[in-house]
Amino acid sequence: MKVIDVYEQYFKAYCVYNGVERKGAAVKLTAESDQGRIKYEVSITFFPHRDAEDFGISYDAYVSRVLFEDKGRRSAKRDAEYLGMVKETVNELAEETHGTVYWDEPLIEARYG
């Protein structure tokens, strides 16, 4: 099985989860391929981010959604299609945890794989 982070970026965010205030969010689009099948999944993890150096990820405030899973392969066209769905999907996932992502306040540059 091969797992690739198509996109990853951290943003300023807000969420209280398990009684802990979270001020950062890690946003990812992941492609997982295995034996002629491909899966694209969007995820968000809210983490404490207590100061500018705190990037300790706590995985208890994690939610995800599979955007596509079927026969096929990873391609630039598919990457672009699902990358275009990240923001809307993450906003929906954040809403489920009563959280907010501040898209105009990135904590790190976007990474593409």
N, CA, C and O of each residue as an XYZ file, in Angstrom:
452
protein
N       0.847     -1.176      0.000
C       0.000      0.000      0.000
C       0.895      1.243      0.000
O       1.908      1.299      0.697
N       0.502      2.218     -0.785
C       1.244      3.474     -0.874
C       0.324      4.620     -0.450
O      -0.770      4.783     -0.990
N       0.782      5.413      0.527
C       0.024      6.562      1.028
C       0.846      7.822      0.773
O       2.016      7.904      1.148
N       0.214      8.799      0.130
C       0.881     10.049     -0.214
C       0.026     11.218      0.261
O      -1.179     11.266      0.013
N       0.673     12.163      0.951
C      -0.014     13.402      1.301
C       0.017     14.291      0.064
O       1.041     14.904     -0.237
N      -1.095     14.362     -0.646
C      -1.207     15.193     -1.842
C      -1.061     16.658     -1.443
O      -0.444     17.450     -2.157
N      -1.639     17.008     -0.288
C      -1.609     18.386      0.209
C      -1.630     18.343      1.726
O      -2.337     17.535      2.329
N      -0.842     19.226      2.337
C      -0.864     19.381      3.784
C      -0.517     20.827      4.120
O       0.422     21.401      3.569
N      -1.293     21.401      5.033
C      -1.010     22.762      5.487
C      -1.634     22.950      6.861
O      -2.687     22.388      7.162
N      -0.966     23.753      7.697
C      -1.469     24.072      9.026
C      -1.996     25.497      9.001
O      -1.423     26.384      8.368
N      -3.113     25.692      9.712
C      -3.765     27.002      9.776
C      -4.086     27.365     11.214
O      -4.213     26.499     12.079
N      -4.212     28.652     11.449
C      -4.777     29.102     12.707
C      -6.228     28.623     12.707
O      -6.897     28.646     11.674
N      -6.700     28.195     13.858
C      -8.054     27.641     13.952
C      -8.550     27.810     15.384
O      -7.819     28.265     16.263
N      -9.796     27.436     15.595
C     -10.315     27.437     16.953
C     -11.284     26.270     17.124
O     -12.154     26.022     16.289
N     -11.100     25.569     18.233
C     -11.984     24.463     18.575
C     -11.720     24.099     20.035
O     -10.582     24.169     20.500
N     -12.751     23.718     20.742
C     -12.581     23.138     22.070
C     -13.024     21.692     21.943
O     -14.170     21.408     21.595
N     -12.103     20.785     22.228
C     -12.382     19.359     22.067
C     -11.845     18.629     23.290
O     -10.702     18.849     23.693
N     -12.653     17.769     23.877
C     -12.294     17.064     25.118
C     -11.826     18.040     26.199
O     -10.920     17.740     26.977
N     -12.457     19.202     26.231
C     -12.141     20.192     27.249
C     -10.851     20.953     27.028
O     -10.437     21.727     27.890
N     -10.203     20.746     25.882
C      -8.931     21.406     25.583
C      -9.129     22.393     24.434
O      -9.672     22.045     23.385
N      -8.679     23.624     24.649
C      -8.766     24.647     23.610
C      -7.709     24.369     22.532
O      -6.537     24.166     22.847
N      -8.127     24.362     21.275
C      -7.227     24.122     20.141
C      -7.187     25.395     19.311
O      -8.224     25.990     19.016
N      -5.970     25.812     18.934
C      -5.824     27.046     18.170
C      -5.116     26.840     16.840
O      -4.749     27.805     16.170
N      -4.925     25.582     16.458
C      -4.311     25.251     15.181
C      -5.016     24.065     14.559
O      -5.669     23.282     15.248
N      -4.876     23.939     13.240
C      -5.472     22.808     12.531
C      -4.535     22.341     11.428
O      -4.003     23.147     10.665
N      -4.341     21.034     11.354
C      -3.589     20.416     10.268
C      -4.605     19.899      9.260
O      -5.470     19.090      9.596
N      -4.497     20.366      8.035
C      -5.426     19.997      6.966
C      -4.670     19.145      5.948
O      -3.568     19.503      5.532
N      -5.264     18.013      5.547
C      -4.589     17.107      4.608
C      -5.541     16.559      3.556
O      -6.727     16.345      3.805
N      -4.984     16.342      2.380
C      -5.615     15.530      1.346
C      -4.647     14.380      1.102
O      -3.502     14.601      0.710
N      -5.102     13.164      1.332
C      -4.258     11.979      1.225
C      -4.767     11.070      0.119
O      -5.972     10.870     -0.034
N      -3.832     10.524     -0.651
C      -4.156      9.512     -1.667
C      -3.546      8.194     -1.202
O      -2.373      8.133     -0.834
N      -4.349      7.155     -1.223
C      -3.894      5.829     -0.815
C      -4.176      4.870     -1.963
O      -5.325      4.708     -2.373
N      -3.132      4.237     -2.482
C      -3.327      3.306     -3.594
C      -2.829      1.924     -3.212
O      -1.827      1.767     -2.515
N      -3.563      0.927     -3.691
C      -3.214     -0.455     -3.399
C      -3.895     -1.367     -4.404
O      -5.120     -1.370     -4.523
N      -3.104     -2.129     -5.116
C      -3.588     -3.164     -6.029
C      -4.686     -2.663     -6.975
O      -5.749     -3.273     -7.091
N      -4.408     -1.551     -7.643
C      -5.332     -1.039     -8.650
C      -6.518     -0.279     -8.102
O      -7.460      0.009     -8.840
N      -6.492      0.052     -6.821
C      -7.563      0.845     -6.212
C      -6.953      2.136     -5.680
O      -5.787      2.171     -5.284
N      -7.759      3.198     -5.675
C      -7.304      4.498     -5.183
C      -8.356      5.077     -4.245
O      -9.560      4.934     -4.459
N      -7.867      5.731     -3.206
C      -8.765      6.396     -2.265
C      -8.206      7.782     -1.986
O      -7.016      7.933     -1.710
N      -9.064      8.793     -2.056
C      -8.715     10.161     -1.690
C      -9.504     10.514     -0.430
O     -10.719     10.331     -0.364
N      -8.782     11.022      0.565
C      -9.406     11.341      1.845
C      -8.944     12.714      2.322
O      -7.759     13.038      2.238
N      -9.875     13.515      2.822
C      -9.584     14.815      3.413
C      -9.692     14.661      4.925
O     -10.611     14.014      5.429
N      -8.737     15.267      5.648
C      -8.798     15.199      7.107
C      -8.393     16.520      7.729
O      -7.696     17.338      7.129
N      -8.855     16.696      8.953
C      -8.472     17.856      9.755
C      -8.212     17.373     11.174
O      -8.964     16.567     11.722
N      -7.141     17.880     11.751
C      -6.801     17.607     13.146
C      -6.601     18.945     13.837
O      -5.731     19.728     13.457
N      -7.413     19.199     14.856
C      -7.232     20.405     15.649
C      -6.189     20.114     16.727
O      -6.238     19.062     17.365
N      -5.247     21.037     16.936
C      -4.211     20.829     17.940
C      -4.029     22.104     18.775
O      -4.401     23.188     18.326
N      -3.465     21.989     19.976
C      -3.432     23.123     20.910
C      -2.743     24.385     20.393
O      -3.294     25.472     20.570
N      -1.590     24.304     19.776
C      -0.835     25.448     19.272
C      -0.827     26.591     20.288
O      -1.361     27.674     20.047
N      -0.201     26.308     21.431
C      -0.171     27.265     22.541
C       0.748     28.469     22.287
O       0.568     29.536     22.875
N       1.732     28.280     21.406
C       2.608     29.385     21.032
C       3.136     29.126     19.620
O       2.825     28.101     19.013
N       3.928     30.054     19.107
C       4.393     29.987     17.714
C       5.248     28.758     17.416
O       5.391     28.374     16.255
N       5.815     28.141     18.445
C       6.678     26.963     18.262
C       5.947     25.647     18.527
O       6.518     24.578     18.307
N       4.717     25.699     18.986
C       3.975     24.499     19.393
C       3.202     23.901     18.222
O       2.134     24.387     17.849
N       3.759     22.841     17.652
C       3.087     22.127     16.572
C       2.838     20.676     16.970
O       2.754     19.796     16.114
N       2.722     20.433     18.271
C       2.446     19.081     18.761
C       1.027     18.671     18.401
O       0.059     19.226     18.918
N       0.914     17.697     17.513
C      -0.395     17.262     17.032
C      -1.006     16.279     18.025
O      -0.365     15.310     18.430
N      -2.241     16.539     18.406
C      -2.999     15.626     19.260
C      -4.105     15.042     18.393
O      -4.942     15.775     17.866
N      -4.107     13.750     18.250
C      -5.007     13.118     17.286
C      -6.402     12.813     17.819
O      -7.171     12.121     17.151
N      -6.747     13.308     18.998
C      -8.100     13.074     19.493
C      -9.123     13.974     18.809
O     -10.305     13.632     18.770
N      -8.702     15.101     18.275
C      -9.618     16.031     17.596
C      -9.439     15.891     16.087
O      -9.137     16.858     15.387
N      -9.633     14.663     15.602
C      -9.398     14.300     14.200
C     -10.716     13.868     13.561
O     -11.452     13.055     14.120
N     -11.003     14.422     12.387
C     -12.156     13.983     11.602
C     -11.725     13.906     10.142
O     -10.846     14.644      9.700
N     -12.360     13.000      9.403
C     -11.988     12.839      7.993
C     -13.204     12.410      7.177
O     -14.236     11.991      7.702
N     -13.023     12.540      5.861
C     -14.071     12.111      4.936
C     -13.406     11.578      3.666
O     -12.509     12.209      3.107
N     -13.859     10.416      3.227
C     -13.380      9.845      1.977
C     -14.132     10.522      0.842
O     -15.363     10.522      0.819
N     -13.387     11.103     -0.105
C     -13.998     11.779     -1.251
C     -14.201     10.827     -2.425
O     -15.144     10.974     -3.203
N     -13.309      9.856     -2.541
C     -13.371      8.926     -3.671
C     -12.658      7.643     -3.275
O     -11.593      7.670     -2.659
N     -13.267      6.514     -3.642
C     -12.623      5.215     -3.440
C     -13.181      4.248     -4.478
O     -14.371      3.933     -4.480
N     -12.297      3.783     -5.361
C     -12.733      2.884     -6.422
C     -11.502      2.355     -7.158
O     -10.364      2.633     -6.780
N     -11.758      1.592     -8.211
C     -10.669      1.141     -9.064
C     -10.067      2.358     -9.739
O     -10.771      3.314    -10.063
N      -8.762      2.317     -9.949
C      -8.114      3.423    -10.646
C      -6.740      3.698    -10.099
O      -6.203      2.947     -9.285
N      -6.179      4.809    -10.573
C      -4.838      5.206    -10.184
C      -4.821      6.687     -9.853
O      -5.716      7.444    -10.228
N      -3.792      7.067     -9.151
C      -3.589      8.479     -8.858
C      -3.145      9.179    -10.128
O      -2.352      8.638    -10.899
N      -3.659     10.393    -10.346
C      -3.264     11.180    -11.504
C      -3.282     12.660    -11.126
O      -3.914     13.051    -10.146
N      -2.591     13.463    -11.902
C      -2.575     14.911    -11.670
C      -3.988     15.482    -11.788
O      -4.359     16.391    -11.045
N      -4.768     14.948    -12.718
C      -6.144     15.418    -12.913
C      -6.997     15.124    -11.672
O      -7.747     15.984    -11.210
N      -6.876     13.910    -11.143
C      -7.629     13.563     -9.927
C      -7.144     14.372     -8.734
O      -7.954     14.860     -7.946
N      -5.823     14.520     -8.595
C      -5.291     15.330     -7.504
C      -5.913     16.721     -7.531
O      -6.373     17.215     -6.503
N      -5.928     17.348     -8.690
C      -6.473     18.699     -8.834
C      -7.963     18.739     -8.513
O      -8.438     19.669     -7.861
N      -8.693     17.731     -8.971
C     -10.137     17.682     -8.718
C     -10.421     17.636     -7.221
O     -11.250     18.400     -6.726
N      -9.749     16.759     -6.503
C     -10.020     16.605     -5.078
C      -9.376     17.705     -4.243
O      -9.872     18.034     -3.165
N      -8.291     18.269     -4.723
C      -7.686     19.416     -4.048
C      -8.668     20.591     -4.047
O      -8.731     21.361     -3.088
N      -9.422     20.715     -5.125
C     -10.428     21.768     -5.220
C     -11.586     21.597     -4.248
O     -12.367     22.527     -4.049
N     -11.707     20.424     -3.644
C     -12.793     20.139     -2.703
C     -12.351     20.244     -1.238
O     -13.176     20.117     -0.334
N     -11.075     20.470     -1.005
C     -10.534     20.440      0.361
C     -11.184     21.484      1.265
O     -11.674     21.149      2.344
N     -11.193     22.727      0.842
C     -11.682     23.804      1.708
C     -13.136     23.584      2.129
O     -13.465     23.678      3.311
N     -13.989     23.295      1.172
C     -15.405     23.078      1.485
C     -15.585     21.872      2.406
O     -16.359     21.923      3.362
N     -14.874     20.801      2.116
C     -14.987     19.589      2.928
C     -14.484     19.830      4.342
O     -15.122     19.409      5.307
N     -13.343     20.506      4.475
C     -12.795     20.797      5.802
C     -13.752     21.697      6.587
O     -13.930     21.501      7.789
N     -14.358     22.663      5.937
C     -15.333     23.517      6.634
C     -16.485     22.680      7.184
O     -16.937     22.914      8.305
N     -16.963     21.713      6.413
C     -18.037     20.825      6.876
C     -17.564     19.959      8.040
O     -18.291     19.785      9.018
N     -16.355     19.417      7.942
C     -15.816     18.584      9.016
C     -15.586     19.405     10.282
O     -15.861     18.938     11.388
N     -15.083     20.627     10.119
C     -14.843     21.498     11.272
C     -16.160     21.812     11.983
O     -16.216     21.875     13.211
N     -17.189     22.002     11.210
C     -18.506     22.297     11.782
C     -18.975     21.148     12.673
O     -19.614     21.378     13.700
N     -18.661     19.922     12.286
C     -19.046     18.748     13.085
C     -18.418     18.778     14.472
O     -18.992     18.247     15.423
N     -17.256     19.388     14.597
C     -16.564     19.470     15.885
C     -16.702     20.858     16.512
O     -16.023     21.175     17.488
N     -17.582     21.680     15.947
C     -17.814     23.050     16.410
C     -16.525     23.866     16.338
O     -16.245     24.691     17.208
N     -15.755     23.620     15.294
C     -14.492     24.319     15.101
C     -14.527     25.231     13.892
O     -15.456     25.188     13.086
N     -13.503     26.053     13.780
C     -13.359     26.989     12.674
C     -11.911     27.007     12.216
O     -10.991     27.004     13.033
N     -11.716     27.027     10.909
C     -10.380     27.169     10.338
C     -10.280     28.558      9.740
O     -11.160     28.986      8.993
N      -9.207     29.262     10.070
C      -8.974     30.602      9.536
C      -8.059     30.471      8.318
O      -6.834     30.527      8.433
N      -8.673     30.299      7.161
C      -7.958     30.020      5.916
C      -6.967     31.108      5.523
O      -5.976     30.833      4.847
N      -7.229     32.331      5.940
C      -6.339     33.437      5.577
C      -5.177     33.604      6.565
O      -4.431     34.580      6.488
N      -5.026     32.643      7.501
C      -3.946     32.702      8.490
C      -3.182     31.371      8.556
O      -3.267     30.656      9.555
N      -2.439     31.041      7.495
C      -1.667     29.794      7.513
C      -0.529     29.870      8.535
O       0.066     30.928      8.740
N      -0.238     28.737      9.169
C       0.868     28.651     10.130
C       2.136     28.142      9.458
O       3.241     28.422      9.922
N       1.980     27.390      8.360
C       3.111     26.933      7.554
C       2.700     27.018      6.089
O       1.516     27.110      5.765
N       3.693     26.985      5.215
C       3.428     26.958      3.776
C       2.810     25.611      3.400
O       3.042     24.599      4.063
N       2.035     25.617      2.348
C       1.433     24.372      1.847
C       2.530     23.443      1.354
O       3.517     23.874      0.758
N       2.330     22.139      1.622
C       3.236     21.101      1.121
C       2.443     20.202      0.192
O       1.332     19.778      0.509
N       3.032     19.921     -0.960
C       2.381     19.067     -1.953
C       3.267     17.850     -2.207
O       4.491     17.957     -2.273
N       2.617     16.685     -2.350
C       3.398     15.457     -2.571
C       3.045     14.742     -3.826
O       3.627     13.700     -4.127
